[in-house]
Every structure is written in C-alpha cells, then in structure tokens.
Amino acid sequence: MNETTIDFWNTGLPLALIAGATVVLPLVLIPGRTRSHRRVVGGMALCVLLMIGVSAGVSALFDKRGIAAGIEIMGLWPYAWFMIVSSLKAALLWVPLLGLFWFNAAQRVERLRGEDMARKGSV
C-alpha cells in the first residue's frame, strides 16, 4: 500500500516557501512610491509569472522522486511541464495573496495621487 503522509516537511515547508515568495516579490518589484497603475499591473504580471516558476521549482525540490530521476523517467521538457502544471495547485495559496497585494498597491497609488492633488491645491 502506498501511503502519503502530510507533515511539515512535505507540505508545510513548501507552502511556507511559496507564501514567503508571494510576500517578497511584490515588495521588490513594485516601487513603494509609484503613482502609476500601469507600473502596478506590470509588476503584478511579472509576480504571477515568477510565482509560477517559484511554485514549479518548489514542487520539483520537494518531489519524492528527485529532479534527476524525474528528468530521467520523463525527459526534461515533459518533466518541466509536469512541474508547472502541478505547481498551479499552489495557486490556491498565492493568487489570493497577490490579489491582496494588488489591492493594497492600487490603494497606495490613489492615496499618493490624492496627496499630490491636495498639495497642488493648497499652494
């Protein structure tokens, strides 16, 4: 019988790494003082692409078979595609987090624009 257990090392740690990357990437890629929604959208799009890669990398690192065995069995590109598809399951974690960061960044842009307009109006 093939038993799969859920514990910190095969579930908790990978999810923590993915969640950590989800928090760090928007902070690094979106300037804090930007007044452009275009920059926010571009930064978030880049975050999504990078998170797909990060999730695939974490999935590959924590795969029981190991990366070398997976590539040997399936070949490089089928194995990479398999990891990308399996990493999209982790999107249940990082998509809502990125959505919150996007909402926060959009609010920050509007707040900074409002402050700029108030500053111009008071001069």
C-alpha positions in Angstrom: 0.0 0.0 0.0 1.3 3.4 -0.9 0.8 5.8 2.0 1.3 9.5 1.7 1.5 11.5 4.9 1.0 15.2 5.2 3.6 16.8 7.6 5.7 19.9 7.9 8.5 18.7 5.6 6.4 17.7 2.6 3.5 20.2 2.9 4.2 22.9 5.5 7.7 23.9 4.4 6.9 24.1 0.6 3.8 26.2 1.4 5.8 28.5 3.7 8.4 29.0 1.0 5.7 29.8 -1.6 3.9 32.2 0.7 7.2 33.9 1.6 8.0 34.4 -2.1 4.5 35.7 -2.6 5.1 38.4 0.1 8.6 39.3 -1.0 8.1 39.6 -4.8 5.6 42.4 -4.9 7.6 44.4 -2.3 10.7 44.1 -4.5 9.0 44.5 -8.0 6.5 47.3 -7.3 8.0 50.6 -6.2 6.5 51.9 -3.0 6.1 55.5 -4.1 4.8 54.8 -7.6 1.8 56.8 -8.8 1.2 54.7 -11.9 -1.4 51.9 -12.1 0.5 50.7 -15.2 3.6 50.0 -13.1 1.5 48.2 -10.5 -0.2 46.0 -13.2 3.2 45.3 -14.8 4.7 44.4 -11.5 1.9 42.1 -10.6 2.0 40.4 -14.0 5.7 39.8 -13.5 4.9 38.5 -10.0 2.4 36.0 -11.4 5.0 34.7 -13.9 7.7 34.4 -11.3 5.3 32.7 -8.9 4.5 30.0 -11.4 8.2 29.4 -11.7 8.8 29.5 -7.9 5.9 27.1 -7.4 7.3 24.8 -10.0 10.7 24.9 -8.5 9.5 24.2 -5.0 7.3 21.4 -6.4 10.4 19.9 -8.1 12.6 20.3 -5.0 10.1 18.5 -2.8 9.2 15.8 -5.3 9.8 12.4 -3.7 11.5 11.0 -6.9 14.0 13.8 -7.1 14.7 16.1 -10.0 17.3 13.8 -11.7 15.0 10.8 -11.5 12.1 12.7 -12.8 14.0 14.0 -15.8 15.4 10.6 -16.5 12.0 9.0 -16.4 10.1 11.7 -18.3 12.6 13.8 -20.1 13.5 17.4 -19.4 10.6 19.3 -21.0 7.8 16.9 -20.1 9.1 16.9 -16.5 9.3 20.7 -16.5 5.7 20.9 -17.9 4.5 18.4 -15.3 6.0 20.5 -12.5 4.5 23.7 -13.9 1.0 22.1 -14.1 1.4 20.6 -10.6 2.6 23.9 -9.2 -0.6 25.6 -10.3 -2.3 23.7 -7.4 -0.3 26.0 -5.1 -2.0 28.9 -6.9 -4.8 28.4 -4.4 -2.4 29.9 -1.9 -0.6 32.6 -3.8 -3.3 34.0 -6.1 -5.4 35.4 -3.2 -2.2 36.8 -1.5 -1.2 38.5 -4.7 -4.7 39.8 -5.0 -4.4 41.4 -1.6 -1.0 43.0 -2.5 -2.5 44.3 -5.8 -5.4 45.8 -3.9 -3.1 47.4 -1.4 -0.8 48.8 -4.1 -3.7 50.3 -6.0 -5.0 52.0 -2.9 -1.5 53.3 -2.2 -1.3 54.7 -5.8 -4.6 56.5 -5.3 -3.6 57.8 -1.9 -0.4 59.2 -3.2 -2.2 60.8 -6.2 -4.7 62.4 -3.8 -1.9 63.7 -1.6 -0.3 65.2 -4.7 -3.6 66.9 -5.7 -4.1 68.2 -2.2 -0.5 69.6 -2.2 -1.1 71.3 -5.6 -4.4 72.7 -4.5 -3.1 74.2 -1.2 -0.2 76.1 -2.9 
